[in-house]
Structure formats: C-alpha cells, structure tokens
C-alpha cells in the first residue's frame, strides 16, 4: 500500500510503452497473446494506483510451504 517512487513509475511507464511497441511485437512472437496481456494488466494496475500492491488474503504472503 506504500506509494511507488517516481523512478519506479517511470520504469513501469517505459515497460508499458515497450509492450505496446517493439517489445510487445517481439514477445508476441515468443508468447501467446494471453501471456502478454498477463504482463500488461499488472502494469496498468500499478500505474493506476501508484502504490505497491498489498498481499492477497487468499493465500500466504510467503511461498508456502516455506523451505
């Protein structure tokens, strides 16, 4: 829930621009469309909230079982 630093937001915007441009074209040659979209959606969510995501209450916030 903490705000993302401006530098992180700038990198996320660059990544999103890349996914909508040459990087996206390259990835679509290697991944399926749903896989590329699965990368884009979290970027859009992070950019719209400008905050670190909170852990889900549906599962533990650490790998489980811990090793």
ZABA-352447 format. One line per field, with one value per residue (C-alpha): residue number from 1; residue in one letter; x, y, z. Coordinates in Angstrom, 3 decimals, always signed. Example, Ala and Ser with C-alpha at 12.3 -4.5 7.8 and 13.67 -1.06 7.14 Angstrom:
% residues 2
num (1 2)
residuo (a s)
xx (+12.300 +13.670)
yy (-4.500 -1.060)
zz (+7.800 +7.140)
% end
This chain:
% residues 67
num (1 2 3 4 5 6 7 8 9 10 11 12 13 14 15 16 17 18 19 20 21 22 23 24 25 26 27 28 29 30 31 32 33 34 35 36 37 38 39 40 41 42 43 44 45 46 47 48 49 50 51 52 53 54 55 56 57 58 59 60 61 62 63 64 65 66 67)
residuo (x x x x x x x x x x x x x x x x x x x x x x x x x x x x x x x x x x x x x x x x x x x x x x x x x x x x x x x x x x x x x x x x x x x)
xx (+0.000 +3.003 +3.439 +5.743 +8.747 +8.720 +11.663 +9.711 +6.678 +8.883 +10.291 +6.793 +5.632 +8.627 +7.824 +4.185 +5.225 +7.575 +4.824 +2.675 +5.538 +8.584 +8.941 +5.309 +5.848 +8.884 +7.116 +4.101 +6.465 +7.521 +4.445 +0.715 -1.479 -2.950 +0.610 +1.493 -1.772 -0.974 +2.138 +0.324 -2.578 -0.470 +1.453 -1.798 -2.936 +0.355 +0.310 -3.327 -2.813 +0.842 +1.174 +2.870 +0.254 -0.902 -0.601 -3.687 -5.738 -6.426 -3.035 +0.071 +2.271 +5.325 +5.959 +4.093 +5.176 +8.245 +11.502)
yy (+0.000 +2.329 +4.812 +3.751 +6.040 +8.255 +6.345 +3.074 +4.642 +5.938 +2.434 +0.932 +3.506 +2.647 -1.047 -0.449 +1.671 -1.131 -3.731 -1.612 -1.239 -3.199 -5.225 -6.348 -7.370 -9.421 -11.033 -11.945 -13.990 -15.948 -15.936 -16.280 -13.178 -14.083 -14.326 -10.863 -9.467 -11.141 -8.941 -5.774 -5.906 -5.701 -2.807 -0.943 -1.635 -0.414 +2.724 +3.483 +3.163 +4.331 +2.076 -1.191 -3.953 -5.424 -9.174 -11.163 -12.515 -15.649 -17.233 -16.696 -13.742 -16.004 -19.114 -21.972 -24.304 -22.344 -24.029)
zz (+0.000 +0.125 -2.756 -5.565 -6.056 -9.127 -10.610 -10.395 -12.055 -14.870 -15.446 -15.410 -17.997 -20.197 -19.906 -20.820 -23.796 -24.849 -24.548 -26.818 -29.288 -30.386 -27.176 -27.467 -31.077 -30.102 -27.138 -29.258 -31.409 -28.317 -26.073 -26.561 -26.509 -23.082 -21.683 -22.974 -21.590 -18.260 -18.111 -19.192 -16.717 -13.526 -15.073 -15.705 -12.130 -10.654 -12.781 -11.945 -8.185 -7.988 -4.932 -4.039 -4.082 -0.800 -0.250 -1.143 +1.724 -0.359 +0.341 +2.490 +1.560 +1.526 -0.566 +1.072 +2.400 +3.442 +2.588)
% end
